[in-house]
Amino acid sequence: MKKINKIKIKINGKIKTIFAESKLSELLKQLKIPLNKVAIEVNEEIIDKKKISKIKLKKNDKIEIVHFIGGG
């Protein structure tokens, strides 16, 4: 029987358990985050949206997702 590895990460201050080897793009899709309206930071480093599908999340990663809000 194969053991499913899970890891804990922190998203905007809240702990979430995900599958090990998950990619950032998969997480954002699961959370229904619209890429054109957010800035994403992983471990205090701003992420280029072109590289999102190449980033594998690791145990204890800290992700901050900031939504842009228009106004005047």
N, C-alpha and C positions, 0 to 999 in steps of 0.2 A: 504494500500500500504506500503510495507516494504522499509525503507530507507537504502540505501547502504552506509555504513560507509567507508570513505577513510581517510588515514593519510598521512602526509608528512614525508619523511625520506631524508637523505642526503647520496648520494653515490659518493665517490671520489670528494666531494666538490659540486656536482650538486644536486639540490632538485628534488625529484621524488615523485609523488603521487601514492600510492598503496592502495589496500584494507586492511582495518583493519583486524587483526588476520592472515595476510599472514605469511608464514614461510620463513625463509632464503633460504631453499632449493628451494622453488617455485620461489623466486626472481632470484636466480642464473640460474635456468633453463630458465626462461623468458628472461634473458639477454644473454643466450647462453655462459655462463662462464664455461670453462673446469676446473673442480676441481683439476685435477692433475697438473695444471700449475699455480696455484695461491695460495696466502696466504690471508686469510680473517680476518678482524678485525671489531668487532662491539663495538662501544663506547670505543675505545682504549684497547680492550681485544682481544687477538688472539683466534680464534675459532678452536677447534678440529674438523676436517672434519667429524668425526664419529657422531658429535652432531648437524650437520647442519639441519637435518630434524626435530629436536626437538625445535629449536629456533624460537619463534614467535616475529615478528618485532613490535615495539611500536612507537608511535608518537615521532618524533624528534630523532630517532636513527641515529647514524653516522656510516656509513659502509665504510671501505676502502678495496679495492680489489687491490692487488699488483700482477702483472704478473711476472713470472720468465722468464728471457731471458738468453739463453746460449751464450757463446762467449769465446774468448780466448785472 
